[in-house]
């Protein structure tokens, strides 16, 4: 296919058209850059009641249509990670370009294509079923790629305060591995980050007896840390994993024994563990090695899991019927905003484009997958919210 920045869409309302319009808005986290205004306009045209829930410089909204139950919610984010050096891209990151059947642009896969597909799927479903047998909702934020403090978490607090419940939720994260629909995320591991500060005594390298080297003190601990086997995982989760991310020490000179070593590590853990249990285990390891040290913690999210049930069956059937794939259930990968929504008690899965290029230079999504994803979302809507005759 020849290079082009546009491709024909149906009346400007195709998934491709909307995805391109979203990519053109440089919504580097936590900026929204007008993306949500596009989505809200389309939803209000359908009759959705939209509540804007901006907080802490973050744009959020909750939209709902229908009454009673069940409620199917679509969740997503309009913010994207920084593109890096624009000159490293084959085309400007915020100018959508189609090349060889792929749509390039920052956010194409993560996750503006999903948002566009959700909107178009809802439009098509309501054209056939003007009165759904339940409610359709949207939870959209511009604070997922960054600190995630004022985004979906804030929307969920709003829902709790008003007693608004969700039965099913589809998060549009790019869940697919090799082909659209090959993987369905039905949970995520917890994420716990620790910062260990090992205290020593600074001194001259020629007089080690008058100092205490925290690097030397920490070395046996670091070896034990890397060899620690937490669990073997279970039927739904891989084994808990700890990775050391940063080690900082030194006074900037080769003749000075440093006075402190600081180590950052992250634990991705299954339901076999708890955050408090992991903290206690690490504290015990520090004590076992006799370190003069302090530990600080940041919990990004607890693990969550949607057991195979009605939603997973419905989504897998929709994927098979539309794409001919038997999608696998998985809990691997990083965290997502599903960690904030799942505690509402709803069944939740993540289904979106192939994730091979997310956060990378020349992020892209297959043009053919855009409408295919919308068809899957539309079928899920139809299966869950069509009144029985």
C-alpha positions in Angstrom: 0.0 0.0 0.0 1.3 3.4 -0.8 2.2 5.8 2.0 -0.8 8.0 3.0 -1.9 10.1 5.9 -5.6 9.5 5.3 -7.7 6.6 4.2 -11.3 6.6 3.2 -13.8 6.0 6.0 -17.5 5.7 6.1 -18.8 9.3 6.5 -16.0 10.2 8.8 -17.4 7.9 11.4 -15.2 4.8 10.9 -12.9 3.3 13.5 -10.0 4.4 11.4 -11.3 8.0 11.1 -11.7 8.3 14.9 -8.4 6.6 15.7 -6.6 9.1 13.4 -8.4 12.0 14.9 -7.3 10.9 18.4 -3.7 10.3 17.3 -3.5 13.9 16.0 -4.1 15.1 19.5 -0.7 15.0 21.4 -2.1 13.7 24.7 1.2 13.0 26.5 0.3 12.0 30.0 -1.4 13.5 31.9 -2.7 15.7 29.0 -5.8 14.9 27.2 -5.4 17.4 24.4 -9.0 17.3 23.4 -9.4 13.6 22.9 -12.2 13.2 25.4 -14.2 16.0 23.9 -14.3 13.9 20.7 -15.5 10.9 22.6 -18.0 12.8 24.7 -19.5 14.5 21.6 -20.2 11.0 20.0 -21.6 9.6 23.3 -23.9 12.5 24.0 -25.2 12.3 20.4 -26.3 8.7 21.4 -28.1 9.9 24.5 -25.4 9.1 27.1 -25.4 11.1 30.3 -21.8 12.3 30.7 -20.2 13.4 34.0 -16.8 15.0 33.8 -14.7 14.2 36.8 -11.5 16.2 36.4 -9.1 16.1 39.3 -5.5 17.1 39.9 -4.9 18.4 36.4 -6.3 15.2 34.9 -9.3 14.8 32.6 -11.8 12.1 33.4 -15.4 11.3 32.5 -18.0 8.7 33.3 -20.8 8.2 30.8 -23.9 6.0 31.1 -26.9 5.0 29.0 -29.8 2.8 29.8 -31.4 1.6 33.1 -31.4 -1.4 35.3 -28.9 -4.2 34.8 -26.7 -5.7 33.9 -24.2 -3.0 33.2 -21.3 -3.4 30.7 -18.6 -0.8 31.1 -15.8 0.1 28.6 -12.7 1.5 30.2 -9.7 3.2 28.7 -7.2 6.1 28.7 -6.6 8.9 26.3 -3.1 9.7 27.5 0.0 8.3 25.9 3.7 8.0 26.8 6.1 10.5 25.4 7.2 9.7 21.8 10.9 10.2 22.5 13.0 11.9 19.8 10.5 12.7 17.0 13.3 12.4 14.4 13.7 8.8 15.3 10.2 8.1 13.9 9.7 7.3 10.2 6.9 9.8 10.3 5.9 12.4 12.9 4.5 10.6 16.0 1.3 12.7 16.2 0.5 12.7 12.4 -1.3 9.4 11.7 0.2 7.7 8.6 -0.8 4.5 6.9 2.1 2.5 5.5 1.9 -1.1 4.3 -1.4 -1.7 6.0 -0.3 -0.3 9.3 -1.5 2.9 11.0 1.5 4.6 12.7 1.3 7.1 15.5 1.9 7.4 19.2 -1.1 5.8 21.0 -2.2 3.9 17.9 -2.1 0.6 19.8 -2.1 1.9 23.4 -4.9 2.7 23.3 -6.6 5.1 21.0 -7.6 2.3 18.5 -9.5 0.6 21.3 -11.3 3.7 22.4 -12.4 4.4 18.8 -13.5 0.8 18.4 -15.5 1.0 21.6 -17.3 4.1 20.4 -18.1 2.8 17.0 -19.2 -0.6 18.3 -21.6 1.2 20.7 -23.0 3.3 17.9 -23.6 0.3 15.7 -25.2 -1.7 18.5 -27.6 1.1 19.5 -28.6 1.6 15.8 -29.9 -2.0 16.0 -30.9 -2.0 19.6 -32.0 1.5 20.6 -33.1 0.3 24.1 -30.4 -2.0 25.5 -31.4 -4.6 28.1 -29.3 -2.9 30.8 -26.8 -0.2 30.9 -23.7 0.7 28.8 -21.0 2.8 30.6 -17.7 4.4 29.7 -14.8 5.2 32.2 -12.2 7.3 30.5 -9.1 9.0 31.9 -6.0 10.9 30.9 -3.9 9.5 33.8 -3.0 5.9 33.2 0.5 6.1 31.7 1.7 8.4 34.5 1.1 8.5 38.2 -2.4 7.1 37.9 -3.5 8.9 41.1 -6.2 11.2 39.8 -7.6 9.0 36.9 -9.6 5.8 37.0 -9.1 5.6 40.8 -11.0 9.0 41.1 -13.7 7.7 38.8 -14.2 4.6 40.9 -14.4 6.7 44.0 -17.2 8.7 42.4 -19.0 5.5 41.5 -18.7 4.1 45.1 -19.9 7.4 46.6 -23.1 7.2 44.5 -23.7 3.5 44.8 -23.2 2.9 41.1 -22.3 -0.7 40.3 -20.8 -2.4 37.3 -21.4 -6.0 36.3 -19.0 -6.4 33.5 -16.0 -4.3 32.3 -13.8 -4.5 29.2 -10.6 -2.5 29.4 -9.2 -1.7 26.0 -5.5 -2.4 26.9 -3.5 -3.9 24.0 -3.8 -7.5 25.3 -3.0 -9.4 22.0 0.4 -10.9 21.5 0.8 -12.0 17.9 -2.7 -11.6 16.4 -5.7 -9.6 17.4 -7.7 -11.6 19.9 -5.2 -14.3 20.6 -4.9 -13.3 24.3 -7.5 -12.2 26.8 -6.2 -10.8 30.1 -8.5 -11.9 32.9 -6.3 -10.6 35.7 -3.0 -9.0 36.5 -0.3 -9.5 39.0 0.3 -7.2 42.0 3.1 -4.7 41.8 5.2 -3.7 44.9 8.2 -1.5 44.6 10.8 -1.4 47.4 13.7 1.0 48.0 16.4 -0.3 50.3 18.9 2.2 51.8 22.0 0.5 53.2 23.8 2.7 55.6 27.6 2.6 55.9 30.4 5.0 57.1 32.1 7.1 54.4 35.9 7.1 54.4 39.1 6.9 52.5 39.6 3.7 50.5 43.1 3.5 52.0 41.7 3.2 55.5 38.8 0.7 55.3 39.1 0.0 59.0 37.9 3.5 59.7 34.9 3.2 57.4 32.1 0.7 56.6 31.4 0.0 52.9 27.7 -0.4 52.3 28.4 -2.0 48.9 30.3 -4.8 50.5 27.7 -5.2 53.2 24.9 -5.4 50.6 26.6 -7.9 48.2 25.6 -11.1 50.1 22.1 -9.7 50.6 21.8 -8.9 46.9 22.8 -12.5 45.9 20.2 -13.9 48.3 17.6 -11.5 47.0 18.2 -12.6 43.4 18.0 -16.3 44.4 14.8 -15.9 46.5 12.0 -18.3 45.3 8.7 -16.9 46.5 6.3 -19.4 45.0 5.6 -21.6 42.0 2.6 -19.5 40.9 -0.8 -21.3 40.4 -3.2 -22.2 37.7 -3.8 -18.5 36.9 -0.5 -16.8 37.6 3.2 -17.3 36.9 5.6 -17.5 39.8 6.2 -14.3 41.8 9.2 -12.4 40.3 11.6 -9.9 41.9 13.8 -7.7 39.7 16.4 -5.2 40.9 16.0 -2.1 38.8 18.6 0.4 40.2 21.6 0.4 42.4 23.1 3.8 43.4 26.2 4.4 45.5 29.5 6.2 45.4 30.7 9.8 46.2 31.9 10.5 42.7 35.5 9.7 43.4 37.4 6.4 43.2 39.2 7.0 46.5 36.1 7.4 48.6 34.2 4.6 50.3 30.5 5.6 50.0 28.4 6.2 53.0 25.2 4.8 51.5 23.9 2.4 48.9 20.3 2.7 47.6 18.7 -0.1 45.7 15.3 -0.1 43.9 13.5 -3.4 43.2 10.1 -4.4 42.0 8.1 -7.5 42.9 5.3 -8.7 40.6 3.3 -11.1 42.6 0.5 -13.6 42.4 -2.4 -14.3 44.7 -0.1 -16.7 46.4 1.4 -13.6 48.2 0.2 -10.5 49.9 1.9 -7.1 50.0 2.2 -7.2 53.8 3.7 -10.7 53.6 6.2 -9.7 51.0 7.3 -6.7 53.1 7.7 -8.9 56.2 9.8 -11.4 54.1 12.1 -8.7 52.8 12.5 -7.2 56.3 13.4 -10.6 57.6 16.0 -11.0 54.9 17.6 -7.6 55.7 17.7 -8.6 59.4 19.2 -12.1 58.5 22.1 -10.3 56.8 22.7 -7.9 59.6 22.3 -4.8 57.4 22.0 -1.3 58.9 19.2 -0.4 56.5 15.8 1.1 56.0 13.1 0.0 53.6 10.5 2.1 51.9 7.6 0.7 49.9 5.2 1.8 47.2 2.2 -0.5 46.3 1.0 0.1 42.8 -1.8 -2.4 42.9 -2.9 -5.7 44.3 -3.4 -8.7 42.0 -6.8 -9.2 40.6 -8.5 -12.1 38.8 -11.7 -12.7 37.0 -12.4 -16.4 37.2 -13.5 -18.1 34.0 -17.2 -17.4 33.9 -20.0 -15.5 32.0 -17.9 -12.6 30.7 -14.8 -14.6 29.7 -17.1 -17.1 27.9 -18.9 -14.3 26.1 -15.7 -12.6 25.1 -14.1 -15.8 23.9 -17.1 -16.7 21.9 -17.2 -13.2 20.3 -13.5 -13.5 19.4 -14.0 -17.0 17.9 -17.1 -16.0 15.9 -15.6 -12.8 14.5 -11.9 -13.7 14.2 -11.8 -17.5 14.2 -9.4 -17.6 17.2 -9.6 -19.5 20.4 -8.1 -16.8 22.7 -6.0 -17.8 25.7 -6.6 -16.4 29.2 -3.5 -14.7 30.7 -2.5 -12.7 33.7 1.0 -11.8 32.5 2.2 -8.3 31.7 2.3 -5.1 33.6 -0.4 -3.4 35.7 -3.4 -1.7 34.2 -6.3 0.4 35.5 -8.2 -2.8 35.9 -6.7 -2.9 39.3 -8.8 0.0 40.4 -12.1 -1.2 38.8 -12.0 -4.9 39.8 -12.5 -4.2 43.5 -16.0 -2.9 42.5 -16.9 -6.6 42.2 -17.4 -6.7 38.5 -16.2 -9.3 36.1 -13.3 -7.6 34.2 -11.1 -8.5 31.2 -8.7 -6.7 29.0 -9.1 -7.0 25.2 -7.4 -4.9 22.6 -4.8 -4.7 19.8 -1.5 -6.4 19.4 1.0 -5.0 21.8 4.3 -5.6 19.9 5.0 -1.9 19.3 3.5 -0.2 22.4 5.7 2.5 24.0 8.2 2.1 21.1 9.3 4.2 18.2 7.0 3.8 15.2 4.1 2.4 17.3 1.5 1.0 15.0 -1.7 -1.0 14.6 -3.0 -3.0 11.7 -5.6 -1.0 9.8 -7.6 -4.2 9.2 -7.7 -4.9 13.0 -9.6 -1.6 13.7 -12.9 -2.6 12.3 -12.4 -6.2 13.4 -12.0 -5.1 17.0 -15.1 -3.0 16.8 -17.0 -6.0 15.5 -15.9 -8.1 18.5 -16.9 -5.3 21.0 -20.3 -5.0 19.2 -20.9 -8.7 19.4 -20.1 -8.6 23.2 -22.6 -5.8 23.6 -25.2 -7.8 21.7 -24.7 -10.9 23.6 -24.8 -9.2 27.0 -27.4 -6.5 26.5 -29.9 -7.7 23.9 -33.4 -8.2 25.4 -34.6 -11.8 25.1 -37.8 -12.3 23.1 
